[in-house]
Amino acid sequence: MDDILQEKIHKENKTMHIEFLLLGFPNIHSFQSVFFCLLLFYFVTVSGNLTIIWLVVSNTSLHTPMYFFLTQLSLSDIILTTNIVPNTLSILLQQGKIMSFSDCMTQFYFFGSSESSECLFLTVMAYDRYLAICTPLHYTAIMHHAFILKLVIVSWCLSFSLILISTITVSRLQFCGPNVIDHFFCDLDPLIAISCSDTSIVKMAIFILCFLLMIIPLIIILMSYTYIVLSIIKIASTNERGKVFSTCGSHLSVVSIFYGTLIGIYILPTKGLSTTFSKVISLFYTVVTPMLNPIIYSLRNKDIKQAIKYCISIVISQR
């Protein structure tokens, strides 16, 4: 019994001292251009999402459930991009970076949690639009303050708790070396690819979590918009149809971009695809999408536009 315990402790200690070499973009031709673009994207993402949060908090006209959920989506985007981009910039500067096992698992955990929370908040926002358009008379009774807080708390808790399960499962994999990850962050597929142990349990656990956190939310979003479209069709006036649908336009654009990239990398077959192509798709949903979200809501949402104009007018009047 003591021998088994000692062997288990030895394996755990060995696992904790594992290091990974992240290659990033080894065949890159223009280092300065990529570094500058990533730095610019990161600045735009953080400042854009912080602006959205500030606008919603400071403007009473935006104190509605939809915009409160939008602040949570922005917070999720900030966590995601901050978890990925600074480390990627470090990899670019060093032309490859050694990352400890614990750091790699931490990055994997926060990456999964932020992506999962985004799925859930997009779902909550779709449900909010469904209630507002399809059952307007019951909207205020259902979307009261306590219920909104419950939706937010449950979304965050589900994201961080369920992804913890997958992180623990991945952390039990054995890595026999060489532990070289041809990627710019600790993603699932690269970790599975370099593992020398049986990955069937990990793949099964990830499949179940993807179904719970990605597929089911997508089904709810599609169902919500099916009912929304059916309700819009029943509206006689063309102008009224346009006004009603415009309230969903920004959210629908964000959902399309977000789920389009996730399906492309995690659901569609990836065998035969080059690592460069996989990295480009990964860059899109970890760097580009969080940057586009506040831009889309700023350009396509009348309430956000009016809030921006109001804040600018106040700043000009004070001068």
N, C-alpha and C positions, 0 to 999 in steps of 0.2 A: 504493500500500500504506500509506504514511504517513497519507494522507487518511482511509482507512478506519479506521486505528487511532485517529487523533485524534477521529473522529466517535464511535467506540465509547466512548472515554474521556469525551467530552463528555456522552454519554447517561447513562453510569454516574454521573458527578458530578451531573447534573441529577436523576437518580432519588434519590440520597442526600440531596438538599436538599428533597425533597418533604415537605409537611406535610399531615396530615389533621385535619379538624375533626370530632370525635365529638360528636354532639348529645345522646346519652344518652336522656333522657326529656323532650323539649321541651314536651309538652302535659300535664305532670303537674299535678294539682290540689293535692295535699298533699305538698309537698316534705319537710317535717319527718318525716312518717310513713314515707315510703319510705326516707329517710336513716337513721332510727332502726332500721327493720326490717333493712336491709342490714347496719348496724353490729352489731346483735344477732345476726343469722345468722352473720356472720363470726366473732364471738366464740365462739358456741356450736360452730361447725364446727371451729375451731382447737383450742379447749379440749377438745372431745369426742374428736377424733381423737388429740390428744396423750395424753389419758387412756387411750384404748385401747392406744396404744403403751406407755405406762408400766405398765399392768396386765399386759400380756403379758410385758414384760421383767422385772418385779419378782415375778411369781408363777410358780413352777416348775411348777404344775399346768397352766399355759397354754403351756408350752414344747413345743408340737407343731407339725407342719408347717402345719396349717390356720390357727393363730393367728399364726404367723410371716408367712404370706402376708397375713393381715389387717392386720398392721402396715405392710406395703408398700402395701396399698390405702389405709390411712389417710394414709400419707405422700403418696401420689398426690393424695388429696383436699385435703390442706393446700397442696400446690403449685398445684393448680387454683384454689382459692378465693383464695389470696394473689395469684395472677397477675391475677385479675379484679376482686375486690371493692374493694381500696384505690383502684384507678384509677377505678372506677365512682363511688365516693364523691367523688373529686376532681371528676369530671364534674358530679355533682349540685351540689356547692358552687359551681362556676364557671358552672353552667348552660351547659355545653358546654366542651370542652377541645381545644386543639390538640396533636396528637401527631406527633412526627417519624417519618419513614419507618422508621428503624432501630428505634425504640421499638415501633412498630406490628408490625413483623416479629418482634421479640423476643417480644412478647405472643402473637402468633399461633403462634409456635414452641412456647412453653411450654404454651399452651392445648392444642394438638394432641398434644404429648408426654404430658401428664398424662391426657388423655382416652384415648389409645391404651394407656398403661400400665394404666389401670383396666380396659379391655377384656381385656387379657392376664392380669391378676391374677385377675379374675373367672373366666376360663377355667381358670387353674391351680388355683384353689380348687374349681371344679367337678370337675376331673380328680382332685383329692385326695379329694373325697367319693366319687367313683366307685370309686376303689381301696379306700377304707376300707369301703365297703358291699358292693361286688360281689366284690372279691377280698381279703377281710380277712387271709387266711393269707399273702399275698405283700406286704401293705402295708408292713411294716417293712423288708423286703428291697429294695423299690423306692424308697420314700421315705426314703432315707438322707440324711445330712447333706450330702454332696457334691452329690447330685442336686438337693436343695432349693436350694442356693446357685446351681447352674447355671440352674435355672428362673428364679430371681429376677434374676440377672445378664443372662440372655438377654432376659427381658421388658423390663427397663429399657433395654438396648442397642438392641433392636429398635424400641422406642418413640421414643427420641431420634434414632436414625440414620435411620429411614424418614421421620419427620416433617421431618427436615432437608431431605430431597429435595423434599417438597411446599413447604416454606418458600422454598427457593431458586427453585423454579418460579414461585411467586407473586411473589417479589421481582423477577422479570424482566418483569412486566407494566408497561405504560406507563400513566401517569395524566396526563391532559391538563387536568384541573380542570373545574369546581370540585370539589375533593376533600373533599366533605362526606359523612360516614358517619352515616346515621341509625340508629345502634346505640350500645350502651354498651361495646363492645370490638371489637377488630379480628378479626372473624370472616370466614370464607371468602366467603360469599355477598355481603355488603356490599362487600368489596374487588373482587370480580368485577364487581359491578353498576356501579361507578364507573370501571372500567378502559376505556380507549379502544383497547386492542389486542385481537388475536385471543386468546380465552380457551379455545379448543378443546383445546389441549395441556394447559393447567392442569386443565381439567375431566377429561380422560382420566387424568392422573396422580393426581388426587384420587380418582377412581373406583377405580383399581387399588389405591391405598393403603387405601381404605375396605373394599374386598373382603378385603384381607390382614389388616387390623387390626380390622375390625368384623364382617364377614359370616362369615369362617372361624371366628373365636372363638365367635360365636353358634351356629354349626352344631355345634361341639365341645361347647358347653354343653348344647344341646338333646339331642345324642346321649348325653351323660353322664347326664342326668336321665331319659332314656328307659330306659336300662339300670338306673338306680337304682330307678325306679318298678316295673319288671318284677321286680327282686330283692325289693322290699318286698312286692309282691303274693304272692310265694311263701312269705312268713313266715306261719305259721299263727296265732300269737297276735296279737290286736288291739292289746294293750298294747305288745308288742314292735314292731309296725308303727309305732305312734305315737312310740315312743322313737327309732327309727331315722330316721323322717322329720323329727323335730324337730331333728336335727342339721343338716338341710339348709334348714330353714325360713328362717333369717335370710339366708343366702346367696341363696336363691331370691327372697326379697322385694327384696333389693338389685339383683339381676340384672333383675327385672321393671321396677323403677322406672327404672334406668339405661338399659336398652335401649329401654324404652318411649318415653322422651323423645328419645333419639338417633334412633330410627326416625321419630318424629314430625317432627323438624326436618330430617333429612338424606336420608331415603329416600322418605317419602311426598311427593306433589306439593305444592309450596308456592305455586304460582301462584294469585293471587287472594286470598291471605291478607294481612291488614293487617300493617304493620310492628310495630304494637303487639302483635299476637298472637304474632309471631315473637320479639319481645323477651321476652314472658312465658314462652314455652317455653325460650328461651335462659337466662333467669333460673333456671328450674327445674333444668336440668341443670348449671349452673355454680355456683349458690348453694345451692339447696334440697337437691338430692340429696347433695352432700358433707356437709351438715348432718345429713341423715336417716340416713346409713350408720351412724355410731357409736350413734345412738339406737336403731336397729333391732337392732343386735347387743347392746346393753345390755338391751333389754326382752325380746327373744325368745331369748336364749342363756343357758342355765342356768350354764355355766362362767363366763361374764363376770359374771353376777349374783353367783355365789358369790365370785368374786375381789373384786368391789366390797364385798360384805359383810365379807369377811376384812380388807380394807384399812381399812374403817371401824372394825371391832372393835379393830384394832391401835391406830388413832389414839385411840379412846376409852379403851383400857386404859392408854395412855401418859400420859393426863391424870389 
